[in-house]
Amino acid sequence: MKEFVSEIKVEWAHCDFAGIVFYPTFYIWFDQGTERLFRANGLSYPELGEQFGIDGMPLLETGTAYKNASKLGADLTITSWIDAWEGKTFVVRHRIMHADGREALEGFERRIFVIKDPALERGIKAIAVPDALRARFTD
């Protein structure tokens, strides 16, 4: 399993009035973690299109289990990895840790890969995960 690790310094703009990270901020960090994980494996958004004809990877479901509050000034580490490939969907997991080793939270995103399809009302359709793409994430 390949992982991508990023460091985060909690800033004022990340926090609510009480100085605790406002929960939507974590979802921004999850999205950034997913993008960085893919980019680190040679699959930036442009490369997904060029190499596999993929036009996007929209969210189907997200969730988070909060463990220890993250406060203004905290040093955090986010680790992101592909947890499961399930037909046309895949699950990206994210774990955020405090510098002292306490787990702040763990979350997930369930996504699909899509291609444009003007014949459909939505204009896109899900595709199966290409084997060559999946192989980029195995050790």
C-alpha positions as CSV (number, residue, x, y, z in Angstrom):
1,M,0.0,0.0,0.0
2,K,1.4,3.4,-1.0
3,E,0.8,6.3,1.3
4,F,1.2,10.1,0.9
5,V,2.1,12.1,4.0
6,S,1.6,15.9,4.3
7,E,2.3,18.3,7.2
8,I,-0.2,20.9,8.3
9,K,0.1,23.8,10.6
10,V,-3.3,24.8,12.0
11,E,-3.9,28.5,11.2
12,W,-6.5,31.0,12.2
13,A,-8.4,30.5,8.9
14,H,-8.8,26.8,9.6
15,C,-10.6,27.4,12.9
16,D,-13.9,28.4,14.4
17,F,-14.5,31.1,17.0
18,A,-13.3,28.7,19.8
19,G,-9.9,28.1,18.0
20,I,-10.7,24.5,17.0
21,V,-10.5,23.4,13.4
22,F,-13.9,23.9,11.7
23,Y,-15.0,20.5,10.4
24,P,-15.3,21.4,6.7
25,T,-11.6,22.2,6.7
26,F,-10.9,18.5,7.2
27,Y,-12.7,17.7,4.0
28,I,-10.6,20.3,2.1
29,W,-7.5,18.5,3.6
30,F,-8.9,15.1,2.5
31,D,-9.4,16.4,-1.0
32,Q,-5.9,17.8,-1.1
33,G,-4.5,14.5,0.3
34,T,-6.3,12.5,-2.5
35,E,-4.9,14.8,-5.2
36,R,-1.4,14.6,-3.7
37,L,-1.5,10.8,-3.4
38,F,-2.5,10.5,-7.1
39,R,0.1,13.1,-8.2
40,A,2.8,11.3,-6.3
41,N,1.9,8.2,-8.3
42,G,2.2,9.9,-11.6
43,L,-1.5,10.6,-11.9
44,S,-2.2,14.3,-11.7
45,Y,-5.6,15.4,-13.0
46,P,-4.1,16.1,-16.5
47,E,-2.2,12.8,-16.4
48,L,-5.4,10.9,-15.6
49,G,-6.9,12.4,-18.7
50,E,-3.9,11.9,-20.9
51,Q,-3.1,8.3,-19.8
52,F,-6.6,6.9,-19.1
53,G,-9.1,9.3,-20.7
54,I,-10.5,10.0,-17.2
55,D,-12.3,13.3,-16.9
56,G,-12.8,13.4,-13.1
57,M,-13.2,11.4,-9.9
58,P,-16.3,12.7,-8.1
59,L,-17.2,11.9,-4.5
60,L,-20.0,9.4,-3.7
61,E,-19.7,9.3,0.0
62,T,-17.5,10.7,2.8
63,G,-17.2,10.2,6.5
64,T,-15.1,11.1,9.5
65,A,-14.6,9.8,13.1
66,Y,-13.2,12.5,15.3
67,K,-10.9,11.5,18.2
68,N,-9.0,14.5,19.6
69,A,-9.7,18.1,18.7
70,S,-7.2,20.0,16.6
71,K,-6.6,23.6,17.8
72,L,-5.0,26.8,16.5
73,G,-1.2,26.4,16.3
74,A,-1.2,22.6,16.2
75,D,1.2,20.6,14.1
76,L,-0.6,17.8,12.3
77,T,0.3,15.1,9.8
78,I,-2.2,13.7,7.3
79,T,-1.6,10.3,5.7
80,S,-3.7,9.3,2.7
81,W,-3.9,5.9,1.0
82,I,-6.2,3.8,-1.2
83,D,-8.0,1.4,1.1
84,A,-10.1,-0.5,-1.4
85,W,-10.8,-0.9,-5.1
86,E,-14.4,-2.0,-5.5
87,G,-15.5,-2.4,-9.1
88,K,-16.2,1.1,-10.3
89,T,-15.5,2.7,-6.9
90,F,-12.5,3.2,-4.7
91,V,-12.0,4.3,-1.1
92,V,-9.3,6.8,0.0
93,R,-8.6,6.8,3.7
94,H,-7.1,9.7,5.6
95,R,-5.6,9.7,9.1
96,I,-4.7,13.0,10.8
97,M,-2.3,12.8,13.7
98,H,-1.1,15.3,16.3
99,A,2.7,15.9,16.6
100,D,2.6,14.1,20.0
101,G,1.2,10.9,18.4
102,R,-2.5,11.3,19.4
103,E,-4.9,10.6,16.6
104,A,-7.0,13.6,15.6
105,L,-9.3,11.8,13.3
106,E,-9.7,9.2,10.5
107,G,-11.9,9.8,7.5
108,F,-12.7,8.4,4.1
109,E,-13.9,9.3,0.6
110,R,-15.6,6.9,-1.7
111,R,-15.0,8.0,-5.3
112,I,-15.5,6.9,-8.9
113,F,-13.7,7.6,-12.1
114,V,-15.8,9.2,-14.9
115,I,-15.6,10.0,-18.5
116,K,-17.7,12.5,-20.5
117,D,-20.8,11.1,-22.1
118,P,-23.0,13.8,-23.7
119,A,-25.7,11.2,-24.5
120,L,-26.5,11.0,-20.8
121,E,-28.4,13.6,-18.8
122,R,-25.6,14.1,-16.3
123,G,-23.0,14.3,-19.1
124,I,-20.7,11.8,-17.5
125,K,-20.6,8.0,-16.8
126,A,-18.6,5.9,-14.3
127,I,-16.0,3.5,-15.6
128,A,-14.3,0.5,-14.1
129,V,-10.9,1.3,-12.5
130,P,-8.2,0.5,-15.1
131,D,-5.9,-2.3,-14.0
132,A,-2.8,-0.2,-15.1
133,L,-4.0,2.7,-12.9
134,R,-4.6,0.4,-9.9
135,A,-1.1,-1.1,-10.3
136,R,0.4,2.4,-9.6
137,F,-0.7,2.0,-5.9
138,T,0.7,-1.4,-5.2
139,D,4.1,-1.9,-3.6
